[in-house]
Amino acid sequence: MIDNFGRKINYLRVSVTDLCNLRCSYCMPEKGIEKKEHKDIMNLEEIENIIKTAVKLGINKVRITGGEPLVRKGLVPMINNISSLDEMKELTLTTNGTLLKDYADSLKKAGLNRVNISLDTLDREKYKKITRCGNLDDVLEGIRAAKEAKLLPIKINVVLIGGFNDDEIAEFVNLTVKDEIEVRFIELMPLGEASTWPKESFISNEEVLNKVPRLISMPFKGHGTVARMYKLPDSKGKVGLISPVSSHFCNYCNRIRVTPDGKLKSCLHSSQEIDLKGANPRELERLLIEGMRGKPSRHNMGTMHSTETHRNMNEIGG
């Protein structure tokens, strides 16, 4: 599907739940969120139908997100059902990794290709502080389990936060030396809980290049690429810089999102949403086409350092 600005839309991110077993301070309120009634969130059959219809319309890459997707009951059978779609080129999942040690094998057998693991610090005390309840060792076990299950390549998502983890940049980069891991540094976005944080919390990805000048730039792949890629000399892994604030990639954006309550978002930062929940197959196809074609040209964060969306990150899935 080609949108009104000539971009090929072939990537769908589906948030299967807004619930999470952590309370990361930039993502969720400290006391968590009020659990929605079952009637207010999509059931797994509805999610499957949306994915199957989207694939029929040209989507060939699907990412399952949350909240924390592994807290959603029935997720593995659903992945098994959609992984066999002929047009599906890549089926992935973003997780905080704390439950991955229990699910990695079954996810791989169900047809999942790989995982992205959200991890903002390698320090146990800092991890407990930012997640408000988490145990870093659970994530490290999850990474090991993903390696053993061949959910590769593993990508580690690191949200850069000034005064919190900018002193760990080199340590994260060094993870790529001996392992085929891609560490992705993501600029903090003024969205949800983080929208009221002081501006000092935001640091540009240029800080990564300043702190690790040995990084070598890799060729830019163009369409659909959100990360500028780098690597250390002779390293097995790679480093990606995702800069939605300082250097937006809207011209190459190829993605749409669906929230747990069935709202289609053609831009992460837009307040515009299309309700897919309860739509019959014909309506669903029409609404997906409408959403993909109507994708805005770009977001406004670079000029306003703000976002239009009223949702927290746990509702959208990043």
C-alpha positions as CSV (number, residue, x, y, z in Angstrom):
1,M,0.0,0.0,0.0
2,I,1.3,3.4,-1.0
3,D,0.3,6.4,1.1
4,N,-0.5,9.9,-0.1
5,F,3.2,10.9,0.1
6,G,4.5,8.0,-1.9
7,R,5.7,5.9,1.1
8,K,5.3,2.2,0.9
9,I,3.4,1.1,4.1
10,N,4.4,-2.5,4.9
11,Y,4.9,-2.7,8.6
12,L,2.3,-3.1,11.3
13,R,2.8,-2.9,15.1
14,V,0.1,-4.3,17.2
15,S,-0.1,-3.7,20.9
16,V,-1.9,-6.7,22.4
17,T,-2.1,-5.3,25.9
18,D,-1.5,-2.0,27.8
19,L,-0.7,-4.0,31.0
20,C,2.9,-4.6,32.1
21,N,4.7,-6.3,35.0
22,L,7.0,-3.3,35.3
23,R,6.4,0.4,35.9
24,C,9.1,2.2,33.9
25,S,8.9,5.9,34.9
26,Y,8.8,7.3,31.3
27,C,6.1,4.8,30.3
28,M,3.6,4.2,33.0
29,P,2.3,5.9,36.2
30,E,3.9,4.7,39.4
31,K,0.7,3.0,40.6
32,G,0.1,1.4,37.2
33,I,-3.1,1.8,35.2
34,E,-6.7,0.8,35.7
35,K,-7.4,-2.5,34.1
36,K,-9.8,-2.2,31.2
37,E,-12.9,-4.4,31.0
38,H,-12.7,-7.3,28.5
39,K,-15.2,-5.7,26.2
40,D,-13.0,-2.6,25.9
41,I,-10.0,-4.4,24.5
42,M,-9.6,-6.5,21.4
43,N,-9.8,-10.3,21.8
44,L,-7.2,-12.4,20.1
45,E,-9.5,-13.3,17.3
46,E,-10.0,-9.6,16.5
47,I,-6.2,-9.1,16.6
48,E,-5.7,-12.0,14.2
49,N,-8.3,-10.7,11.8
50,I,-6.7,-7.3,11.7
51,I,-3.2,-8.8,11.0
52,K,-4.5,-11.1,8.3
53,T,-6.4,-8.3,6.6
54,A,-3.4,-6.0,6.8
55,V,-1.1,-8.7,5.3
56,K,-3.6,-9.1,2.5
57,L,-3.2,-5.3,1.8
58,G,0.6,-5.5,1.6
59,I,1.8,-5.6,5.2
60,N,4.7,-8.1,5.3
61,K,6.3,-7.2,8.7
62,V,4.4,-7.5,12.0
63,R,5.6,-6.6,15.4
64,I,3.8,-7.7,18.6
65,T,4.1,-5.1,21.4
66,G,2.5,-4.0,24.7
67,G,2.5,-3.0,27.5
68,E,4.3,-6.3,28.0
69,P,3.0,-8.7,25.4
70,L,4.0,-11.8,27.3
71,V,1.4,-11.1,30.0
72,R,-1.3,-11.6,27.5
73,K,-2.8,-15.0,27.8
74,G,-3.1,-17.0,24.6
75,L,-0.3,-15.0,22.8
76,V,1.8,-18.0,21.7
77,P,-1.1,-19.8,19.9
78,M,-2.0,-16.5,18.2
79,I,1.6,-16.2,17.0
80,N,1.4,-19.7,15.7
81,N,-1.7,-18.9,13.7
82,I,-0.3,-15.8,12.0
83,S,3.3,-16.9,11.5
84,S,2.3,-19.2,8.6
85,L,0.8,-16.5,6.5
86,D,2.5,-16.8,3.1
87,E,3.1,-13.0,2.6
88,M,4.6,-12.6,6.1
89,K,8.3,-11.9,5.8
90,E,9.1,-11.0,9.5
91,L,7.2,-11.6,12.7
92,T,8.8,-10.0,15.8
93,L,8.1,-9.1,19.4
94,T,9.2,-6.3,21.7
95,T,9.4,-7.3,25.3
96,N,11.0,-6.1,28.6
97,G,12.6,-9.6,28.7
98,T,11.6,-10.4,32.3
99,L,9.3,-13.3,31.2
100,L,11.3,-14.4,28.2
101,K,13.1,-17.2,29.9
102,D,9.8,-19.0,30.2
103,Y,8.5,-18.3,26.7
104,A,11.5,-18.1,24.3
105,D,11.4,-21.8,23.2
106,S,7.6,-21.8,22.6
107,L,7.7,-18.5,20.8
108,K,10.4,-19.8,18.4
109,K,8.4,-23.0,17.8
110,A,5.3,-20.9,17.1
111,G,7.1,-19.1,14.3
112,L,8.4,-15.9,15.9
113,N,11.5,-14.7,14.1
114,R,13.2,-12.6,16.7
115,V,12.8,-10.3,19.7
116,N,13.7,-6.7,20.7
117,I,14.4,-6.4,24.4
118,S,13.9,-3.1,26.2
119,L,16.8,-2.5,28.6
120,D,17.8,1.0,29.7
121,T,20.6,0.2,32.2
122,L,23.0,-2.5,33.1
123,D,23.2,-1.5,36.7
124,R,21.0,-3.5,39.1
125,E,20.1,-0.6,41.4
126,K,19.3,1.8,38.5
127,Y,17.2,-0.9,36.8
128,K,15.2,-1.3,39.9
129,K,14.8,2.4,40.2
130,I,13.6,3.1,36.7
131,T,11.3,0.1,36.5
132,R,10.2,0.7,40.1
133,C,10.0,-3.1,40.7
134,G,12.2,-5.0,38.2
135,N,15.1,-7.4,38.6
136,L,17.9,-7.0,36.1
137,D,18.8,-10.7,36.4
138,D,15.5,-11.7,34.9
139,V,16.2,-9.7,31.8
140,L,19.7,-11.2,31.5
141,E,18.3,-14.7,31.8
142,G,15.7,-13.7,29.1
143,I,18.5,-12.6,26.7
144,R,20.3,-15.9,27.2
145,A,17.1,-17.8,26.6
146,A,16.5,-15.9,23.4
147,K,20.0,-16.7,22.2
148,E,19.5,-20.4,22.9
149,A,16.2,-20.4,21.2
150,K,17.7,-18.7,18.1
151,L,15.4,-15.7,18.2
152,L,18.1,-13.8,16.3
153,P,19.4,-11.3,15.9
154,I,18.5,-9.9,19.3
155,K,18.1,-6.2,19.4
156,I,18.4,-4.3,22.7
157,N,16.4,-1.0,22.9
158,V,18.0,1.6,25.1
159,V,16.1,4.8,25.8
160,L,18.7,7.5,26.4
161,I,18.0,9.6,29.5
162,G,20.2,12.5,30.5
163,G,21.6,12.1,34.0
164,F,20.5,8.5,34.2
165,N,22.2,6.2,31.7
166,D,24.3,8.5,29.5
167,D,27.3,7.2,31.6
168,E,26.6,3.7,30.3
169,I,26.8,4.3,26.6
170,A,30.2,2.8,26.1
171,E,29.2,-0.2,28.2
172,F,26.2,-0.9,26.0
173,V,28.2,-0.5,22.9
174,N,30.7,-3.0,24.1
175,L,27.9,-5.7,24.2
176,T,28.2,-5.8,20.4
177,V,31.9,-6.8,20.4
178,K,31.6,-10.5,20.9
179,D,27.9,-11.1,20.3
180,E,25.7,-10.6,17.2
181,I,23.5,-8.2,19.1
182,E,22.2,-4.9,17.8
183,V,22.1,-2.2,20.5
184,R,19.7,0.6,19.6
185,F,19.9,3.9,21.3
186,I,16.5,5.7,21.2
187,E,16.0,9.4,22.0
188,L,13.6,10.0,24.8
189,M,10.3,11.3,23.4
190,P,8.1,13.9,25.1
191,L,5.2,11.5,25.3
192,G,3.0,10.3,28.1
193,E,4.7,10.2,31.5
194,A,7.9,11.7,30.0
195,S,6.1,14.8,28.6
196,T,6.5,16.6,31.9
197,W,10.2,15.7,32.4
198,P,12.8,18.5,32.4
199,K,14.5,19.1,29.1
200,E,17.8,18.0,30.6
201,S,16.4,14.5,30.5
202,F,16.6,14.6,26.7
203,I,19.9,14.0,25.1
204,S,20.6,13.7,21.3
205,N,22.1,10.5,19.8
206,E,25.0,12.7,18.9
207,E,26.1,12.0,22.5
208,V,26.7,8.3,21.5
209,L,29.0,9.3,18.7
210,N,30.8,11.8,21.0
211,K,31.4,9.2,23.7
212,V,32.3,6.3,21.4
213,P,34.2,8.0,18.5
214,R,35.5,4.6,17.3
215,L,32.0,3.8,15.9
216,I,32.1,3.4,12.1
217,S,29.1,4.5,10.0
218,M,27.4,1.8,7.9
219,P,25.6,2.3,4.6
220,F,22.0,3.8,5.0
221,K,19.4,1.4,3.7
222,G,16.7,4.0,3.0
223,H,13.0,3.2,2.9
224,G,11.6,1.9,6.2
225,T,14.9,2.4,8.0
226,V,14.6,4.2,11.3
227,A,18.1,3.6,12.7
228,R,21.3,4.9,11.4
229,M,23.7,2.0,11.8
230,Y,27.3,1.9,13.1
231,K,29.7,-0.7,14.4
232,L,33.0,-1.0,16.2
233,P,36.0,-2.3,14.2
234,D,35.9,-6.1,14.1
235,S,32.8,-6.3,16.2
236,K,30.2,-9.1,15.6
237,G,27.2,-6.8,16.5
238,K,26.0,-3.4,15.5
239,V,24.8,-0.1,17.0
240,G,21.7,1.7,15.8
241,L,20.8,5.3,16.5
242,I,17.1,6.1,16.4
243,S,16.6,9.8,16.6
244,P,12.8,10.7,16.4
245,V,13.4,14.1,18.0
246,S,16.7,15.5,16.7
247,S,16.6,13.9,13.2
248,H,13.2,12.5,12.3
249,F,12.8,9.7,9.8
250,C,9.2,10.5,8.7
251,N,10.2,10.5,5.0
252,Y,11.0,6.8,5.3
253,C,8.3,5.8,7.8
254,N,6.6,2.6,6.7
255,R,4.6,1.7,9.7
256,I,1.1,1.9,11.2
257,R,0.0,0.9,14.8
258,V,-3.0,-0.7,16.4
259,T,-3.7,-0.1,20.1
260,P,-5.1,-2.7,22.5
261,D,-8.5,-1.1,22.3
262,G,-8.5,-1.4,18.5
263,K,-7.5,2.1,17.4
264,L,-5.5,2.4,14.3
265,K,-2.7,5.1,14.5
266,S,-0.9,5.9,11.3
267,C,1.5,8.1,13.3
268,L,2.8,7.4,16.8
269,H,2.6,11.1,17.7
270,S,-0.7,12.0,16.1
271,S,-4.0,12.3,18.0
272,Q,-5.9,10.9,14.9
273,E,-7.2,7.4,15.4
274,I,-9.5,5.1,13.5
275,D,-11.6,2.6,15.4
276,L,-11.2,-0.9,14.1
277,K,-12.9,-2.8,16.9
278,G,-16.0,-4.6,15.9
279,A,-15.6,-3.9,12.2
280,N,-16.7,-6.6,9.8
281,P,-14.2,-7.9,7.2
282,R,-15.2,-5.5,4.5
283,E,-15.2,-2.5,6.8
284,L,-11.9,-3.6,8.3
285,E,-10.2,-3.6,4.9
286,R,-11.7,-0.1,4.1
287,L,-10.6,1.4,7.4
288,L,-7.0,0.0,7.1
289,I,-6.7,1.4,3.6
290,E,-8.0,4.8,4.9
291,G,-5.5,4.8,7.7
292,M,-2.5,3.8,5.5
293,R,-3.3,6.3,2.8
294,G,-4.1,9.1,5.3
295,K,-0.8,8.8,7.1
296,P,0.5,12.4,7.9
297,S,3.7,13.6,6.2
298,R,5.6,14.0,9.5
299,H,5.3,14.6,13.3
300,N,5.9,18.0,15.0
301,M,8.3,17.0,17.8
302,G,11.3,18.7,16.2
303,T,9.7,22.1,16.2
304,M,7.5,21.9,19.3
305,H,9.2,19.3,21.5
306,S,5.8,17.9,22.2
307,T,3.4,15.3,20.8
308,E,-0.3,15.4,20.0
309,T,-1.2,12.0,21.2
310,H,-2.8,11.7,24.6
311,R,-1.7,8.1,25.2
312,N,1.1,6.7,27.3
313,M,3.7,4.5,25.7
314,N,2.3,1.4,27.2
315,E,-0.9,1.9,25.2
316,I,0.9,2.4,21.9
317,G,3.8,0.1,22.0
318,G,6.6,2.5,21.0
